[in-house]
Amino acid sequence: MLRVINVVYLGRVDYATGLELQETIVHLVKEGRIGHTLLLLEHPPVITLGRNAGMQNIVASREFLTSQGVELFETNRGGDVTFHGPGQLVGYPIFDLRAFTPRIGAVDFVRQLEEAIIRTCGDLGVPTQRVSGLTGVWTQQDHTAKIAAIGVHISRAVTSHGFALNVSTNLDYFKMIVPCGISDKPVTSLEREMEQTFAGRGRKLPSMEEVAELTSRNFSRVFEAQTLWLDSLNDLLATASAEPANAELANAEPATDGPANQDTPARAPEAIRRLAGEGDIFSA
């Protein structure tokens, strides 16, 4: 059977609304009422702390963060401290790992996220790589720099959170933190790498939406699926079936060791319904 990944590009969404949206879709995917979904978006400036984060890795004071309009959130994803902000493509793949044949474990899932980003950077002329012992995507220069961070959460085999690819991000924001707790490697962006690689040769950085489309195509290749690009969040929520599409799958035991979450209501939160442009959207 052909595997399909729903893709929605949301533009800029505040982090709290993004969390609510993930919780709603995770609930629907766990029930088998909606298929694999990839959300692509940007966030306003925000520092997030994963389950393994140390507060000492936030260098700036709370007062300074507030003065710069930078929010602070604790999350249930893996990893340490990271930054999200304008010019950064954030991807939230909400996949049911039990639906893949063979099933994908947590480590393999992260490796495939890295592969999709490595291919995207390569398509833009920026060679990147994995670094042994570290998660994420890194440049291939003498002094490797991190171009994409990855942190995921898995509950009952359904994934959330995901990756953050620096496209044209203001890298000064990363001076407020020790990114991912790694102090001896810098952070970079596609914009910076392309300027260095193609200086004077006229190759321009694509728009954020173009990078999002390129990334979705590489997800299609890596996860061996067809991507279905939806025009809006409303179109995505409208695909939710009233009953589980596969009751056996919906009731199956978890295939990973990710911590369990309490399920969220099927009705989309108010902020998400506003984002969809509707006053009263129900996902069931």
C-alpha positions in Angstrom: 0.0 0.0 0.0 1.3 3.5 -0.9 2.5 5.4 2.1 1.4 9.1 2.3 2.8 11.9 4.3 0.5 15.0 4.7 2.6 18.2 4.5 1.4 21.6 5.7 3.5 24.8 5.5 2.1 27.1 8.2 4.4 30.1 8.0 5.2 31.8 11.3 3.5 30.3 14.4 4.1 31.1 18.0 5.7 28.3 20.0 2.8 27.7 22.4 0.4 27.3 19.5 2.8 25.0 17.8 2.9 22.7 20.9 -0.9 22.6 21.1 -1.1 21.8 17.4 1.3 18.9 17.8 -0.6 17.5 20.8 -3.9 17.6 18.8 -2.4 15.8 15.7 -0.5 13.3 17.9 -3.9 12.4 19.5 -5.5 11.9 16.0 -2.5 9.9 14.7 -2.6 7.6 17.8 -6.2 6.9 17.1 -5.6 6.1 13.5 -7.8 9.0 12.4 -5.2 10.9 10.5 -2.1 9.8 8.6 1.6 10.7 8.9 1.9 14.4 9.0 4.8 16.8 8.5 4.3 20.4 9.8 6.8 23.0 8.4 6.9 26.4 10.0 8.9 29.2 11.6 8.7 30.4 15.2 9.2 33.8 16.7 12.4 33.9 18.9 12.2 31.2 21.6 14.6 29.1 23.6 13.5 25.6 24.3 14.8 23.1 26.9 14.7 19.4 26.2 14.5 16.7 28.9 18.3 16.6 29.2 18.7 20.4 29.3 20.9 22.2 31.9 19.9 25.7 32.9 23.7 26.6 32.9 23.5 26.3 29.1 21.3 29.5 28.9 24.0 32.2 29.0 21.7 35.2 28.9 19.7 36.3 31.9 15.9 36.1 32.0 15.7 39.8 32.0 17.8 40.1 28.9 15.8 37.4 27.1 12.6 39.3 28.0 14.1 42.6 26.7 14.9 40.9 23.4 11.4 39.4 23.0 12.8 35.8 23.4 10.4 33.3 25.1 11.6 30.3 27.2 9.9 26.9 27.1 10.5 23.6 28.7 9.5 20.7 26.5 9.3 16.9 26.5 11.6 16.4 23.5 15.0 14.8 23.8 18.2 16.9 23.8 19.4 20.0 25.5 18.9 23.7 24.9 18.2 25.1 21.4 16.9 28.3 19.8 14.1 28.7 17.3 13.5 31.9 15.4 12.8 33.7 12.1 14.7 32.4 9.2 14.8 28.9 10.6 12.8 26.1 9.1 11.2 24.0 11.9 9.8 20.6 11.0 7.5 18.5 13.2 7.1 15.1 11.7 4.2 13.3 13.5 4.5 9.8 12.3 3.2 6.4 13.6 6.4 4.3 13.5 4.3 1.1 13.8 2.9 1.8 10.3 6.3 1.4 8.6 7.5 -2.0 7.3 9.9 -2.9 8.7 9.1 -0.8 11.8 11.4 2.1 12.5 13.0 2.4 15.9 13.8 5.7 17.6 17.5 5.8 16.6 16.7 4.9 13.0 14.0 7.6 12.9 16.5 10.2 14.0 19.0 9.0 11.4 16.4 9.3 8.7 15.6 12.9 9.8 19.3 13.7 9.5 19.4 12.1 6.0 16.5 14.2 4.7 18.2 17.4 5.9 21.6 16.3 4.5 20.0 15.8 1.1 18.2 19.1 1.3 21.5 20.9 2.0 23.2 19.0 -0.7 20.5 20.0 -3.2 21.5 23.6 -2.4 25.2 23.0 -2.9 26.1 22.8 0.8 27.8 19.5 1.7 26.9 18.3 5.2 27.4 15.2 7.3 26.8 13.4 10.6 29.3 13.7 13.4 30.0 10.5 15.4 28.5 10.7 18.8 26.4 13.8 18.1 22.9 14.3 16.8 22.1 16.7 14.1 23.5 17.8 10.7 27.0 19.4 10.4 29.0 21.1 7.7 32.0 19.3 6.1 34.5 22.1 6.5 37.7 21.7 8.6 35.9 23.1 11.7 32.5 21.5 11.6 29.5 23.8 12.3 26.0 22.7 13.2 23.4 23.7 10.6 20.4 21.7 11.9 19.4 20.5 15.4 17.2 17.5 16.0 15.2 16.6 19.1 12.2 14.2 19.1 9.7 12.8 21.5 8.0 9.4 21.0 4.9 8.3 22.8 3.1 5.0 22.0 5.2 4.9 18.8 4.0 8.3 17.6 6.7 10.9 17.1 6.6 14.7 17.7 9.0 17.6 17.8 11.6 17.2 15.1 14.3 19.3 13.5 15.3 23.0 13.1 17.3 23.9 9.9 19.0 27.3 10.0 18.2 28.9 6.6 18.7 32.6 7.1 18.6 32.7 10.9 20.3 35.6 12.8 23.1 33.5 14.4 23.7 36.1 17.1 20.7 34.6 18.9 22.8 31.5 19.5 25.2 33.5 21.7 22.4 33.5 24.3 22.8 29.8 24.8 25.3 26.9 24.6 23.5 25.2 21.7 22.6 21.6 22.5 25.2 21.9 25.3 28.1 21.8 22.8 30.5 24.6 23.5 33.4 23.7 21.1 31.5 23.8 17.8 29.9 26.8 16.2 26.4 27.2 14.6 25.9 28.1 10.9 23.2 28.6 8.4 22.5 27.8 4.7 22.7 31.5 4.0 26.2 31.8 5.5 27.5 28.6 3.8 26.1 29.5 0.4 27.6 33.0 0.6 31.0 31.4 1.3 30.6 28.7 -1.4 29.0 30.7 -4.2 30.4 34.2 -3.5 30.2 36.2 -6.7 28.6 33.3 -8.7 25.0 34.5 -8.5 23.5 31.6 -6.7 20.8 32.9 -4.3 19.3 31.4 -1.2 15.8 30.2 -1.9 12.8 31.5 0.0 11.7 29.7 3.2 8.7 28.1 1.4 11.0 26.9 -1.4 13.3 25.3 1.2 10.2 23.8 2.9 9.1 22.2 -0.5 12.6 20.9 -1.1 12.7 19.4 2.4 9.3 17.7 1.9 10.5 16.1 -1.3 13.5 14.6 0.5 11.2 13.3 3.3 9.3 11.6 0.5 12.5 9.9 -0.8 14.0 9.0 2.6 10.7 7.6 4.1 9.7 6.1 0.8 6.3 7.8 0.7 4.3 10.1 -1.4 3.9 13.6 0.1 0.5 15.3 -0.1 1.0 19.0 0.1 -2.1 20.6 1.8 -2.9 24.2 1.4 -4.0 24.9 5.0 -4.3 23.5 8.5 -8.1 23.4 7.8 -7.5 21.0 5.0 -5.4 18.8 7.3 -8.0 18.7 10.1 -10.7 18.0 7.6 -9.0 14.7 6.7 -9.6 13.3 10.2 -12.0 10.4 10.1 -14.7 10.0 12.7 -13.4 6.4 13.6 -10.0 4.9 13.5 -9.0 3.8 10.0 -7.2 0.8 11.5 -8.5 -0.3 14.8 -5.9 -3.0 15.2 -3.1 -0.5 14.7 -4.8 2.0 17.0 -4.8 -0.5 19.8 -1.4 -2.0 19.2 1.3 -2.0 21.8 4.0 0.6 21.5 7.0 -0.2 19.3 9.4 2.1 21.0 10.5 3.0 24.5 9.4 6.6 24.4 7.5 7.9 27.5 3.7 7.9 27.3 1.7 11.1 27.3 -1.8 11.7 28.4 -4.0 12.0 25.3 -5.4 15.4 24.4 -9.0 16.2 23.3 -9.8 15.6 19.7 -11.3 19.1 19.4 -8.5 21.4 18.1 -7.5 24.1 20.7 -8.9 27.6 20.2 -5.6 29.1 19.1 -5.2 26.4 16.4 -8.8 26.9 15.2 -8.0 30.6 14.8 -4.8 29.7 12.9 -6.9 27.6 10.5 -9.1 30.6 9.8 -12.2 29.1 11.3 -14.1 30.0 14.4 -15.4 26.5 15.2 -13.4 23.6 13.7 -13.8 20.1 15.1 -11.3 17.4 14.1 -13.8 14.6 14.5 
